[in-house]
């Protein structure tokens, strides 16, 4: 594949991978994943029966219902982080609080595994910020910031030929250099 090859000619796996990467980049993906993974052991361990040879080890406790609720809520918050990015702060705070409550309610937070995953997921959700939208190099497309596609830049004094620059933008020779020469000449102080 060369640099000129369009993405459409790539294989199905490559297209799906690129679409997933674009989707993942617009939301707190890792925060949702860690929160979701934190809810699974918290909800699972109170109901699990472990077999050690011929011996069964049951973890059934009176806090099983609380563990199930906390685990399901953490999984729901993880999915919310993925599909409702606007609620990421609420979901992050709720995940951290539920992780702390799981220490007391559900077998030390799913044997610390679920607690740590949910805590990291909540912290990642709080720290995530949406990125800047990419700037379109093509002037033909309409964007939300520039509906006409003409460009937003206004001309400044000194940009138009024949129009004088502002006094603070001229140096010794009358050029529009931002007053750099005047500042250097007077010991770094700007001359009005």
N, CA, C and O atoms as a DFTB+ gen file, in Angstrom:
768 C
 N C O
     1  1       0.847      -1.158       0.000
     2  2       0.000       0.000       0.000
     3  2       0.903       1.234       0.000
     4  3       1.825       1.329       0.810
     5  1       0.645       2.153      -0.884
     6  2       1.445       3.367      -0.971
     7  2       0.733       4.523      -0.275
     8  3      -0.393       4.383       0.202
     9  1       1.404       5.652      -0.227
    10  2       0.828       6.826       0.438
    11  2      -0.364       7.373      -0.335
    12  3      -1.241       8.006       0.253
    13  1      -0.411       7.139      -1.642
    14  2      -1.506       7.642      -2.463
    15  2      -2.712       6.723      -2.472
    16  3      -3.771       7.106      -2.969
    17  1      -2.579       5.520      -1.934
    18  2      -3.678       4.569      -1.946
    19  2      -4.779       5.055      -1.021
    20  3      -4.523       5.324       0.152
    21  1      -5.996       5.171      -1.526
    22  2      -7.077       5.621      -0.650
    23  2      -7.403       4.561       0.393
    24  3      -7.152       3.372       0.196
    25  1      -7.960       5.010       1.493
    26  2      -8.281       4.108       2.596
    27  2      -9.365       3.126       2.176
    28  3      -9.404       2.008       2.690
    29  1     -10.236       3.506       1.267
    30  2     -11.328       2.645       0.847
    31  2     -10.825       1.355       0.201
    32  3     -11.518       0.339       0.244
    33  1      -9.624       1.379      -0.400
    34  2      -9.114       0.169      -1.037
    35  2      -8.472      -0.775      -0.022
    36  3      -8.073      -1.882      -0.382
    37  1      -8.366      -0.358       1.227
    38  2      -7.800      -1.222       2.260
    39  2      -8.792      -2.331       2.582
    40  3      -9.963      -2.267       2.208
    41  1      -8.311      -3.329       3.271
    42  2      -9.153      -4.464       3.617
    43  2     -10.213      -4.104       4.640
    44  3     -10.181      -3.029       5.240
    45  1     -11.151      -5.016       4.829
    46  2     -12.254      -4.799       5.763
    47  2     -11.747      -4.646       7.186
    48  3     -12.230      -3.790       7.928
    49  1     -10.779      -5.466       7.574
    50  2     -10.234      -5.375       8.924
    51  2      -9.589      -4.022       9.162
    52  3      -9.760      -3.433      10.230
    53  1      -8.844      -3.518       8.175
    54  2      -8.181      -2.222       8.324
    55  2      -9.198      -1.106       8.441
    56  3      -9.037      -0.207       9.266
    57  1     -10.252      -1.148       7.623
    58  2     -11.291      -0.112       7.716
    59  2     -11.987      -0.142       9.065
    60  3     -12.233       0.906       9.662
    61  1     -12.308      -1.343       9.551
    62  2     -12.951      -1.449      10.856
    63  2     -12.029      -0.983      11.977
    64  3     -12.474      -0.338      12.926
    65  1     -10.758      -1.306      11.867
    66  2      -9.790      -0.872      12.874
    67  2      -9.665       0.649      12.888
    68  3      -9.604       1.251      13.960
    69  1      -9.626       1.275      11.717
    70  2      -9.531       2.735      11.643
    71  2     -10.799       3.406      12.155
    72  3     -10.731       4.438      12.821
    73  1     -11.952       2.826      11.848
    74  2     -13.208       3.387      12.367
    75  2     -13.269       3.269      13.882
    76  3     -13.717       4.193      14.561
    77  1     -12.817       2.126      14.421
    78  2     -12.798       1.952      15.869
    79  2     -11.826       2.935      16.513
    80  3     -12.120       3.490      17.572
    81  1     -10.683       3.155      15.892
    82  2      -9.711       4.106      16.433
    83  2     -10.277       5.520      16.456
    84  3     -10.067       6.251      17.424
    85  1     -10.992       5.918      15.407
    86  2     -11.631       7.234      15.388
    87  2     -12.710       7.338      16.457
    88  3     -12.818       8.361      17.133
    89  1     -13.513       6.283      16.613
    90  2     -14.568       6.273      17.630
    91  2     -13.955       6.348      19.021
    92  3     -14.431       7.100      19.873
    93  1     -12.911       5.578      19.252
    94  2     -12.249       5.535      20.558
    95  2     -11.604       6.871      20.910
    96  3     -11.543       7.234      22.084
    97  1     -11.126       7.601      19.917
    98  2     -10.446       8.863      20.167
    99  2     -11.366      10.011      20.538
   100  3     -10.890      11.055      20.983
   101  1     -12.664       9.848      20.368
   102  2     -13.593      10.942      20.651
   103  2     -14.317      10.781      21.980
   104  3     -15.275      11.506      22.249
   105  1     -13.884       9.859      22.800
   106  2     -14.567       9.591      24.073
   107  2     -13.569       9.033      25.084
   108  3     -12.485       8.592      24.701
   109  1     -13.920       9.046      26.369
   110  2     -13.008       8.481      27.378
   111  2     -13.053       6.960      27.363
   112  3     -13.608       6.338      28.270
   113  1     -12.473       6.372      26.341
   114  2     -12.575       4.933      26.117
   115  2     -11.944       4.135      27.254
   116  3     -12.572       3.223      27.791
   117  1     -10.712       4.469      27.625
   118  2     -10.009       3.691      28.643
   119  2     -10.671       3.850      30.003
   120  3     -10.682       2.909      30.796
   121  1     -11.219       5.013      30.284
   122  2     -11.937       5.209      31.544
   123  2     -13.149       4.287      31.604
   124  3     -13.395       3.649      32.628
   125  1     -13.902       4.213      30.518
   126  2     -15.064       3.329      30.478
   127  2     -14.676       1.865      30.579
   128  3     -15.357       1.080      31.238
   129  1     -13.584       1.497      29.926
   130  2     -13.143       0.104      29.964
   131  2     -12.709      -0.299      31.375
   132  3     -13.101      -1.361      31.860
   133  1     -11.914       0.528      32.031
   134  2     -11.477       0.206      33.392
   135  2     -12.657       0.161      34.358
   136  3     -12.713      -0.707      35.228
   137  1     -13.596       1.089      34.210
   138  2     -14.760       1.090      35.097
   139  2     -15.605      -0.157      34.872
   140  3     -16.063      -0.784      35.828
   141  1     -15.810      -0.515      33.615
   142  2     -16.574      -1.712      33.285
   143  2     -15.887      -2.970      33.832
   144  3     -16.540      -3.847      34.397
   145  1     -14.570      -3.044      33.658
   146  2     -13.826      -4.200      34.166
   147  2     -13.794      -4.227      35.690
   148  3     -13.665      -5.298      36.282
   149  1     -13.909      -3.071      36.330
   150  2     -13.960      -3.027      37.787
   151  2     -15.267      -3.557      38.343
   152  3     -15.291      -4.119      39.438
   153  1     -16.359      -3.385      37.600
   154  2     -17.655      -3.863      38.073
   155  2     -17.811      -5.369      38.005
   156  3     -18.581      -5.945      38.774
   157  1     -17.103      -6.011      37.107
   158  2     -17.270      -7.466      36.917
   159  2     -16.808      -8.270      38.142
   160  3     -17.589      -9.086      38.631
   161  1     -15.592      -8.090      38.662
   162  2     -15.224      -8.896      39.834
   163  2     -16.006      -8.525      41.093
   164  3     -16.229      -9.372      41.958
   165  1     -16.418      -7.268      41.198
   166  2     -17.198      -6.881      42.378
   167  2     -18.536      -7.612      42.380
   168  3     -18.995      -8.051      43.435
   169  1     -19.161      -7.749      41.227
   170  2     -20.448      -8.438      41.147
   171  2     -20.286      -9.956      41.121
   172  3     -21.194     -10.667      41.551
   173  1     -19.168     -10.471      40.635
   174  2     -19.001     -11.906      40.437
   175  2     -18.597     -12.660      41.700
   176  3     -19.177     -13.703      42.002
   177  1     -17.622     -12.158      42.438
   178  2     -17.044     -12.925      43.545
   179  2     -18.041     -13.321      44.641
   180  3     -17.926     -14.434      45.155
   181  1     -19.005     -12.491      45.031
   182  2     -19.933     -12.956      46.076
   183  2     -20.809     -14.135      45.647
   184  3     -21.328     -14.856      46.499
   185  1     -20.976     -14.338      44.350
   186  2     -21.834     -15.420      43.865
   187  2     -21.033     -16.592      43.310
   188  3     -21.622     -17.589      42.893
   189  1     -19.722     -16.498      43.295
   190  2     -18.886     -17.545      42.708
   191  2     -18.702     -18.692      43.692
   192  3     -18.632     -18.492      44.904
   193  1     -18.625     -19.885      43.143
   194  2     -18.292     -21.065      43.922
   195  2     -17.007     -21.630      43.339
   196  3     -16.979     -22.094      42.199
   197  1     -15.959     -21.585      44.124
   198  2     -14.664     -22.054      43.650
   199  2     -14.489     -23.521      44.017
   200  3     -14.826     -23.926      45.130
   201  1     -13.968     -24.315      43.100
   202  2     -13.700     -25.734      43.332
   203  2     -12.208     -25.922      43.563
   204  3     -11.391     -25.575      42.711
   205  1     -11.864     -26.461      44.696
   206  2     -10.482     -26.810      45.004
   207  2     -10.425     -28.319      45.213
   208  3     -10.570     -28.806      46.334
   209  1     -10.216     -29.044      44.133
   210  2     -10.262     -30.506      44.199
   211  2     -11.701     -30.949      44.401
   212  3     -12.561     -30.681      43.562
   213  1     -11.966     -31.629      45.518
   214  2     -13.324     -32.077      45.840
   215  2     -14.032     -31.125      46.799
   216  3     -15.162     -31.382      47.213
   217  1     -13.374     -30.040      47.147
   218  2     -13.936     -29.098      48.100
   219  2     -14.507     -27.877      47.376
   220  3     -13.856     -27.310      46.500
   221  1     -15.711     -27.482      47.741
   222  2     -16.343     -26.286      47.181
   223  2     -16.204     -25.141      48.166
   224  3     -16.438     -25.297      49.365
   225  1     -15.823     -24.001      47.646
   226  2     -15.659     -22.812      48.465
   227  2     -16.660     -21.775      47.994
   228  3     -16.511     -21.211      46.910
   229  1     -17.680     -21.520      48.800
   230  2     -18.728     -20.562      48.427
   231  2     -18.470     -19.235      49.121
   232  3     -18.094     -19.205      50.292
   233  1     -18.669     -18.151      48.408
   234  2     -18.441     -16.823      48.947
   235  2     -19.763     -16.123      49.264
   236  3     -19.783     -14.899      49.395
   237  1     -20.847     -16.850      49.390
   238  2     -22.157     -16.255      49.622
   239  2     -22.153     -15.504      50.947
   240  3     -21.869     -16.065      52.006
   241  1     -22.474     -14.228      50.856
   242  2     -22.534     -13.383      52.050
   243  2     -23.849     -12.635      52.056
   244  3     -24.604     -12.672      51.084
   245  1     -24.117     -11.955      53.158
   246  2     -25.336     -11.143      53.217
   247  2     -25.199      -9.892      52.361
   248  3     -26.203      -9.254      52.045
   249  1     -24.004      -9.535      51.987
   250  2     -23.778      -8.352      51.161
   251  2     -23.812      -8.689      49.675
   252  3     -23.401      -7.868      48.855
   253  1     -24.287      -9.864      49.312
   254  2     -24.315     -10.260      47.900
   255  2     -25.165      -9.339      47.048
   256  3     -24.786      -9.011      45.923
   257  1     -26.322      -8.912      47.571
   258  2     -27.186      -8.015      46.807
   259  2     -26.519      -6.658      46.609
   260  3     -26.606      -6.074      45.528
   261  1     -25.859      -6.157      47.642
   262  2     -25.142      -4.885      47.519
   263  2     -24.001      -4.978      46.527
   264  3     -23.759      -4.042      45.764
   265  1     -23.302      -6.092      46.530
   266  2     -22.210      -6.294      45.570
   267  2     -22.736      -6.335      44.148
   268  3     -22.135      -5.765      43.237
   269  1     -23.864      -7.014      43.961
   270  2     -24.447      -7.090      42.631
   271  2     -24.868      -5.710      42.139
   272  3     -24.643      -5.367      40.978
   273  1     -25.473      -4.927      43.010
   274  2     -25.902      -3.580      42.630
   275  2     -24.704      -2.709      42.279
   276  3     -24.726      -2.004      41.270
   277  1     -23.662      -2.748      43.098
   278  2     -22.466      -1.942      42.825
   279  2     -21.813      -2.377      41.523
   280  3     -21.407      -1.533      40.723
   281  1     -21.706      -3.691      41.299
   282  2     -21.097      -4.180      40.065
   283  2     -21.882      -3.779      38.829
   284  3     -21.299      -3.353      37.832
   285  1     -23.206      -3.914      38.887
   286  2     -24.036      -3.536      37.733
   287  2     -23.962      -2.029      37.488
   288  3     -23.920      -1.588      36.340
   289  1     -23.947      -1.241      38.562
   290  2     -23.829       0.208      38.392
   291  2     -22.482       0.598      37.778
   292  3     -22.427       1.503      36.945
   293  1     -21.411      -0.063      38.173
   294  2     -20.101       0.240      37.586
   295  2     -20.045      -0.137      36.105
   296  3     -19.464       0.592      35.301
   297  1     -20.640      -1.261      35.745
   298  2     -20.697      -1.634      34.324
   299  2     -21.523      -0.604      33.550
   300  3     -21.147      -0.211      32.446
   301  1     -22.637      -0.171      34.123
   302  2     -23.475       0.841      33.475
   303  2     -22.736       2.165      33.337
   304  3     -22.836       2.825      32.303
   305  1     -22.000       2.557      34.364
   306  2     -21.233       3.801      34.284
   307  2     -20.131       3.706      33.233
   308  3     -19.851       4.690      32.548
   309  1     -19.504       2.546      33.095
   310  2     -18.500       2.363      32.052
   311  2     -19.094       2.524      30.663
   312  3     -18.496       3.161      29.795
   313  1     -20.269       1.948      30.453
   314  2     -20.936       2.109      29.157
   315  2     -21.394       3.550      28.947
   316  3     -21.381       4.054      27.824
   317  1     -21.797       4.208      30.025
   318  2     -22.197       5.615      29.924
   319  2     -21.018       6.481      29.509
   320  3     -21.186       7.414      28.724
   321  1     -19.846       6.193      30.017
   322  2     -18.658       6.954      29.618
   323  2     -18.382       6.806      28.129
   324  3     -17.897       7.740      27.492
   325  1     -18.683       5.657      27.578
   326  2     -18.453       5.430      26.156
   327  2     -19.479       6.142      25.281
   328  3     -19.125       6.753      24.273
   329  1     -20.745       6.064      25.667
   330  2     -21.795       6.514      24.765
   331  2     -22.412       7.860      25.127
   332  3     -23.163       8.417      24.326
   333  1     -22.120       8.395      26.300
   334  2     -22.611       9.721      26.710
   335  2     -21.434      10.500      27.300
   336  3     -21.318      10.618      28.520
   337  1     -20.569      11.026      26.447
   338  2     -19.359      11.682      26.907
   339  2     -19.658      12.909      27.761
   340  3     -18.827      13.302      28.580
   341  1     -20.824      13.521      27.586
   342  2     -21.159      14.731      28.335
   343  2     -21.318      14.453      29.824
   344  3     -21.187      15.366      30.639
   345  1     -21.598      13.213      30.188
   346  2     -21.796      12.869      31.601
   347  2     -20.558      12.243      32.215
   348  3     -20.657      11.571      33.242
   349  1     -19.407      12.445      31.618
   350  2     -18.188      11.787      32.072
   351  2     -17.787      12.215      33.479
   352  3     -17.262      11.396      34.234
   353  1     -18.019      13.481      33.858
   354  2     -17.635      13.940      35.190
   355  2     -18.515      13.261      36.243
   356  3     -18.014      12.760      37.250
   357  1     -19.819      13.250      36.005
   358  2     -20.721      12.558      36.931
   359  2     -20.369      11.082      37.022
   360  3     -20.295      10.527      38.119
   361  1     -20.151      10.442      35.877
   362  2     -19.843       9.016      35.867
   363  2     -18.515       8.738      36.563
   364  3     -18.385       7.720      37.244
   365  1     -17.534       9.609      36.410
   366  2     -16.248       9.431      37.069
   367  2     -16.354       9.546      38.582
   368  3     -15.786       8.733      39.312
   369  1     -17.081      10.559      39.056
   370  2     -17.259      10.726      40.501
   371  2     -18.050       9.551      41.069
   372  3     -17.705       9.026      42.127
   373  1     -19.106       9.136      40.373
   374  2     -19.912       8.006      40.837
   375  2     -19.090       6.720      40.864
   376  3     -19.239       5.914      41.783
   377  1     -18.233       6.517      39.879
   378  2     -17.386       5.310      39.858
   379  2     -16.415       5.303      41.031
   380  3     -16.199       4.263      41.653
   381  1     -15.837       6.443      41.334
   382  2     -14.908       6.514      42.470
   383  2     -15.648       6.240      43.783
   384  3     -15.158       5.490      44.628
   385  1     -16.815       6.841      43.952
   386  2     -17.589       6.611      45.179
   387  2     -18.033       5.158      45.309
   388  3     -17.958       4.583      46.395
   389  1     -18.493       4.562      44.213
   390  2     -18.896       3.156      44.260
   391  2     -17.705       2.234      44.535
   392  3     -17.841       1.220      45.220
   393  1     -16.536       2.595      43.994
   394  2     -15.341       1.793      44.274
   395  2     -14.996       1.850      45.760
   396  3     -14.617       0.838      46.349
   397  1     -15.127       3.022      46.360
   398  2     -14.841       3.140      47.789
   399  2     -15.867       2.380      48.635
   400  3     -15.508       1.757      49.635
   401  1     -17.130       2.431      48.240
   402  2     -18.167       1.703      48.974
   403  2     -17.965       0.196      48.831
   404  3     -18.282      -0.563      49.747
   405  1     -17.445      -0.233      47.696
   406  2     -17.256      -1.671      47.475
   407  2     -16.212      -2.261      48.416
   408  3     -16.215      -3.469      48.652
   409  1     -15.333      -1.450      48.949
   410  2     -14.367      -1.963      49.924
   411  2     -15.068      -2.538      51.149
   412  3     -14.650      -3.559      51.695
   413  1     -16.133      -1.875      51.571
   414  2     -16.847      -2.294      52.768
   415  2     -17.917      -3.334      52.448
   416  3     -18.123      -4.279      53.209
   417  1     -18.591      -3.153      51.325
   418  2     -19.769      -3.963      51.028
   419  2     -19.422      -5.297      50.391
   420  3     -20.019      -6.312      50.749
   421  1     -18.494      -5.331      49.474
   422  2     -18.329      -6.555      48.674
   423  2     -16.909      -7.107      48.724
   424  3     -16.101      -6.831      47.837
   425  1     -16.613      -7.867      49.735
   426  2     -15.367      -8.633      49.808
   427  2     -14.133      -7.808      49.454
   428  3     -13.379      -8.156      48.546
   429  1     -13.946      -6.743      50.163
   430  2     -12.803      -5.841      49.961
   431  2     -12.711      -5.397      48.495
   432  3     -11.643      -5.433      47.884
   433  1     -13.844      -4.983      47.958
   434  2     -13.867      -4.455      46.595
   435  2     -13.514      -5.476      45.550
   436  3     -12.746      -5.184      44.634
   437  1     -14.060      -6.677      45.664
   438  2     -13.723      -7.721      44.696
   439  2     -12.270      -8.110      44.817
   440  3     -11.562      -8.223      43.816
   441  1     -11.813      -8.320      46.073
   442  2     -10.420      -8.648      46.383
   443  2      -9.456      -7.623      45.794
   444  3      -8.416      -7.980      45.239
   445  1      -9.809      -6.362      45.918
   446  2      -9.032      -5.194      45.479
   447  2      -8.901      -5.091      43.964
   448  3      -8.475      -4.049      43.466
   449  1      -9.244      -6.110      43.230
   450  2      -9.133      -6.056      41.763
   451  2     -10.169      -5.082      41.211
   452  3      -9.827      -4.143      40.491
   453  1     -11.418      -5.307      41.547
   454  2     -12.482      -4.433      41.072
   455  2     -12.354      -3.031      41.618
   456  3     -12.626      -2.059      40.914
   457  1     -11.943      -2.917      42.870
   458  2     -11.753      -1.605      43.482
   459  2     -10.743      -0.786      42.711
   460  3     -11.004       0.371      42.382
   461  1      -9.576      -1.375      42.412
   462  2      -8.523      -0.636      41.704
   463  2      -8.935      -0.277      40.281
   464  3      -8.691       0.842      39.828
   465  1      -9.559      -1.221      39.570
   466  2     -10.016      -0.927      38.210
   467  2     -11.040       0.214      38.212
   468  3     -10.943       1.131      37.396
   469  1     -12.007       0.164      39.113
   470  2     -13.044       1.195      39.155
   471  2     -12.468       2.540      39.582
   472  3     -12.887       3.581      39.076
   473  1     -11.527       2.528      40.494
   474  2     -10.902       3.774      40.944
   475  2     -10.103       4.424      39.815
   476  3     -10.196       5.634      39.605
   477  1      -9.332       3.637      39.099
   478  2      -8.553       4.169      37.969
   479  2      -9.492       4.641      36.857
   480  3      -9.260       5.691      36.257
   481  1     -10.541       3.879      36.581
   482  2     -11.498       4.295      35.556
   483  2     -12.180       5.606      35.888
   484  3     -12.338       6.461      35.017
   485  1     -12.588       5.775      37.140
   486  2     -13.213       7.031      37.547
   487  2     -12.248       8.199      37.454
   488  3     -12.629       9.287      37.022
   489  1     -11.002       7.983      37.856
   490  2     -10.002       9.049      37.760
   491  2      -9.713       9.409      36.308
   492  3      -9.552      10.586      35.985
   493  1      -9.646       8.419      35.433
   494  2      -9.432       8.704      34.011
   495  2     -10.601       9.470      33.409
   496  3     -10.402      10.338      32.559
   497  1     -11.813       9.157      33.841
   498  2     -12.984       9.874      33.333
   499  2     -12.960      11.332      33.758
   500  3     -13.330      12.214      32.984
   501  1     -12.523      11.587      34.986
   502  2     -12.448      12.970      35.454
   503  2     -11.348      13.753      34.745
   504  3     -11.488      14.957      34.529
   505  1     -10.273      13.095      34.388
   506  2      -9.149      13.806      33.774
   507  2      -9.254      13.919      32.257
   508  3      -8.501      14.681      31.650
   509  1     -10.154      13.190      31.641
   510  2     -10.272      13.223      30.178
   511  2     -10.925      14.517      29.734
   512  3     -11.872      14.990      30.362
   513  1     -10.418      15.090      28.649
   514  2     -11.010      16.285      28.056
   515  2     -11.106      16.070      26.558
   516  3     -10.187      15.513      25.958
   517  1     -12.197      16.498      25.943
   518  2     -12.316      16.315      24.498
   519  2     -11.254      17.123      23.769
   520  3     -10.907      18.229      24.182
   521  1     -10.747      16.564      22.689
   522  2      -9.710      17.227      21.913
   523  2     -10.284      18.302      21.003
   524  3     -11.496      18.417      20.823
   525  1      -9.385      19.075      20.441
   526  2      -9.775      20.098      19.483
   527  2     -10.182      19.415      18.176
   528  3      -9.531      18.457      17.758
   529  1     -11.243      19.890      17.525
   530  2     -11.595      19.300      16.233
   531  2     -10.508      19.612      15.219
   532  3      -9.928      20.697      15.249
   533  1     -10.225      18.677      14.324
   534  2      -9.166      18.911      13.342
   535  2      -9.543      20.045      12.402
   536  3     -10.707      20.199      12.032
   537  1      -8.551      20.833      12.020
   538  2      -8.758      21.958      11.116
   539  2      -8.759      21.419       9.692
   540  3      -7.838      20.714       9.281
   541  1      -9.796      21.757       8.955
   542  2      -9.901      21.315       7.568
   543  2      -8.984      22.165       6.698
   544  3      -9.060      23.393       6.734
   545  1      -8.124      21.526       5.921
   546  2      -7.255      22.250       5.012
   547  2      -8.009      22.651       3.753
   548  3      -7.610      23.592       3.067
   549  1      -9.080      21.957       3.445
   550  2      -9.849      22.216       2.242
   551  2     -10.861      23.325       2.531
   552  3     -11.691      23.169       3.427
   553  1     -10.817      24.412       1.817
   554  2     -11.708      25.541       2.033
   555  2     -13.080      25.336       1.433
   556  3     -13.965      26.157       1.674
   557  1     -13.306      24.272       0.656
   558  2     -14.595      24.055       0.006
   559  2     -15.638      23.506       0.956
   560  3     -16.834      23.671       0.717
   561  1     -15.217      22.863       2.021
   562  2     -16.168      22.241       2.941
   563  2     -16.689      23.268       3.925
   564  3     -15.970      24.173       4.348
   565  1     -17.947      23.109       4.277
   566  2     -18.530      23.970       5.285
   567  2     -18.292      23.351       6.651
   568  3     -18.414      22.138       6.825
   569  1     -17.951      24.190       7.614
   570  2     -17.771      23.722       8.974
   571  2     -18.698      24.496       9.885
   572  3     -19.302      25.488       9.477
   573  1     -18.808      24.038      11.120
   574  2     -19.693      24.716      12.067
   575  2     -19.187      26.120      12.379
   576  3     -19.987      27.037      12.559
   577  1     -17.869      26.299      12.446
   578  2     -17.323      27.608      12.763
   579  2     -17.351      28.533      11.552
   580  3     -17.348      29.753      11.718
   581  1     -17.379      27.991      10.352
   582  2     -17.319      28.781       9.133
   583  2     -18.356      28.242       8.151
   584  3     -17.996      27.514       7.227
   585  1     -19.653      28.585       8.329
   586  2     -20.690      27.984       7.502
   587  2     -20.576      28.314       6.024
   588  3     -21.032      27.531       5.190
   589  1     -19.997      29.416       5.681
   590  2     -19.890      29.776       4.269
   591  2     -18.688      29.185       3.597
   592  3     -18.642      29.120       2.368
   593  1     -17.706      28.748       4.365
   594  2     -16.498      28.176       3.790
   595  2     -15.550      29.232       3.250
   596  3     -14.602      28.893       2.542
   597  1     -15.783      30.529       3.570
   598  2     -14.950      31.589       3.008
   599  2     -13.723      31.896       3.848
   600  3     -12.769      32.482       3.338
   601  1     -13.719      31.526       5.098
   602  2     -12.603      31.849       5.971
   603  2     -13.015      32.949       6.932
   604  3     -13.764      33.852       6.561
   605  1     -12.536      32.879       8.151
   606  2     -12.965      33.812       9.178
   607  2     -11.961      34.936       9.380
   608  3     -12.325      35.957       9.962
   609  1     -10.742      34.807       8.939
   610  2      -9.683      35.757       9.238
   611  2     -10.058      37.147       8.760
   612  3     -10.445      37.350       7.609
   613  1      -9.935      38.087       9.661
   614  2     -10.166      39.487       9.319
   615  2      -8.835      40.120       8.980
   616  3      -7.797      39.713       9.503
   617  1      -8.859      41.101       8.120
   618  2      -7.620      41.789       7.799
   619  2      -7.273      42.740       8.930
   620  3      -8.147      43.382       9.512
   621  1      -6.016      42.818       9.225
   622  2      -5.515      43.675      10.280
   623  2      -4.921      44.928       9.658
   624  3      -4.565      44.908       8.480
   625  1      -4.801      46.029      10.418
   626  2      -4.147      47.213       9.875
   627  2      -2.734      46.876       9.457
   628  3      -1.999      46.236      10.208
   629  1      -2.353      47.292       8.289
   630  2      -1.033      46.994       7.762
   631  2      -1.044      45.812       6.821
   632  3      -0.070      45.611       6.095
   633  1      -2.123      45.003       6.800
   634  2      -2.223      43.872       5.890
   635  2      -2.580      44.330       4.478
   636  3      -2.085      43.783       3.493
   637  1      -3.433      45.326       4.396
   638  2      -3.893      45.802       3.102
   639  2      -2.848      46.757       2.537
   640  3      -2.419      47.673       3.238
   641  1      -2.427      46.568       1.285
   642  2      -1.427      47.478       0.704
   643  2      -1.949      48.911       0.686
   644  3      -3.099      49.166       0.327
   645  1      -1.090      49.829       1.078
   646  2      -1.447      51.248       1.078
   647  2      -2.037      51.708       2.395
   648  3      -2.148      52.913       2.619
   649  1      -2.419      50.798       3.270
   650  2      -2.970      51.174       4.570
   651  2      -1.838      51.180       5.590
   652  3      -1.097      50.202       5.687
   653  1      -1.689      52.268       6.356
   654  2      -0.576      52.328       7.306
   655  2      -0.805      51.368       8.477
   656  3      -1.941      51.076       8.851
   657  1       0.282      50.898       9.032
   658  2       0.216      50.039      10.204
   659  2      -0.035      50.895      11.435
   660  3       0.166      52.109      11.398
   661  1      -0.465      50.283      12.509
   662  2      -0.667      51.006      13.751
   663  2       0.679      51.500      14.276
   664  3       1.707      50.888      13.989
   665  1       0.694      52.594      15.038
   666  2       1.972      53.151      15.503
   667  2       2.794      52.180      16.344
   668  3       4.020      52.193      16.243
   669  1       2.179      51.345      17.163
   670  2       2.962      50.435      17.997
   671  2       3.512      49.259      17.209
   672  3       4.295      48.474      17.746
   673  1       3.123      49.119      15.954
   674  2       3.626      48.023      15.133
   675  2       4.784      48.447      14.242
   676  3       5.329      47.620      13.511
   677  1       5.169      49.709      14.286
   678  2       6.251      50.157      13.410
   679  2       7.528      50.326      14.194
   680  3       7.511      50.724      15.359
   681  1       8.629      50.021      13.550
   682  2       9.947      50.199      14.158
   683  2      10.609      51.427      13.564
   684  3       9.934      52.402      13.232
   685  1      11.937      51.385      13.428
   686  2      12.681      52.521      12.894
   687  2      12.334      52.797      11.449
   688  3      12.154      53.955      11.072
   689  1      12.237      51.780      10.641
   690  2      12.042      51.965       9.216
   691  2      10.591      52.067       8.817
   692  3      10.306      52.132       7.621
   693  1       9.651      52.086       9.751
   694  2       8.241      52.175       9.400
   695  2       7.649      50.831       9.013
   696  3       6.509      50.761       8.554
   697  1       8.424      49.753       9.198
   698  2       7.909      48.441       8.834
   699  2       7.039      47.916       9.965
   700  3       7.212      48.284      11.127
   701  1       6.107      47.057       9.606
   702  2       5.248      46.447      10.628
   703  2       5.977      45.255      11.219
   704  3       5.809      44.120      10.774
   705  1       6.797      45.533      12.238
   706  2       7.565      44.456      12.850
   707  2       7.197      44.266      14.308
   708  3       7.935      43.610      15.043
   709  1       6.079      44.819      14.748
   710  2       5.633      44.615      16.114
   711  2       6.402      45.451      17.125
   712  3       6.302      45.189      18.324
   713  1       7.167      46.451      16.687
   714  2       7.873      47.317      17.623
   715  2       9.089      46.676      18.248
   716  3       9.549      47.119      19.300
   717  1       9.622      45.636      17.618
   718  2      10.760      44.927      18.185
   719  2      11.982      45.835      18.231
   720  3      12.706      45.846      19.226
   721  1      12.220      46.595      17.165
   722  2      13.398      47.471      17.135
   723  2      13.302      48.559      18.190
   724  3      14.301      48.898      18.824
   725  1      12.101      49.114      18.385
   726  2      11.939      50.164      19.389
   727  2      12.181      49.614      20.784
   728  3      12.750      50.311      21.624
   729  1      11.772      48.400      21.050
   730  2      11.986      47.804      22.362
   731  2      13.462      47.554      22.614
   732  3      13.949      47.787      23.721
   733  1      14.176      47.085      21.611
   734  2      15.594      46.792      21.769
   735  2      16.379      48.087      21.945
   736  3      17.286      48.151      22.774
   737  1      16.043      49.109      21.182
   738  2      16.759      50.373      21.214
   739  2      16.634      51.039      22.578
   740  3      17.601      51.635      23.051
   741  1      15.472      50.956      23.225
   742  2      15.256      51.631      24.489
   743  2      15.419      50.701      25.689
   744  3      14.759      50.890      26.711
   745  1      16.254      49.742      25.581
   746  2      16.545      48.872      26.715
   747  2      15.435      47.928      27.084
   748  3      15.303      47.559      28.251
   749  1      14.626      47.523      26.117
   750  2      13.574      46.561      26.371
   751  2      12.252      47.180      26.761
   752  3      11.279      46.454      26.966
   753  1      12.180      48.506      26.873
   754  2      10.915      49.156      27.199
   755  2      10.258      49.629      25.921
   756  3      10.915      50.186      25.041
   757  1       8.977      49.408      25.824
   758  2       8.239      49.789      24.622
   759  2       8.062      51.299      24.596
   760  3       7.712      51.925      25.596
   761  1       8.311      51.856      23.435
   762  2       8.121      53.296      23.241
   763  2       6.740      53.507      22.658
   764  3       6.401      52.871      21.660
   765  1       5.930      54.375      23.242
   766  2       4.553      54.607      22.802
   767  2       4.558      55.358      21.576
   768  3       3.496      55.662      21.033
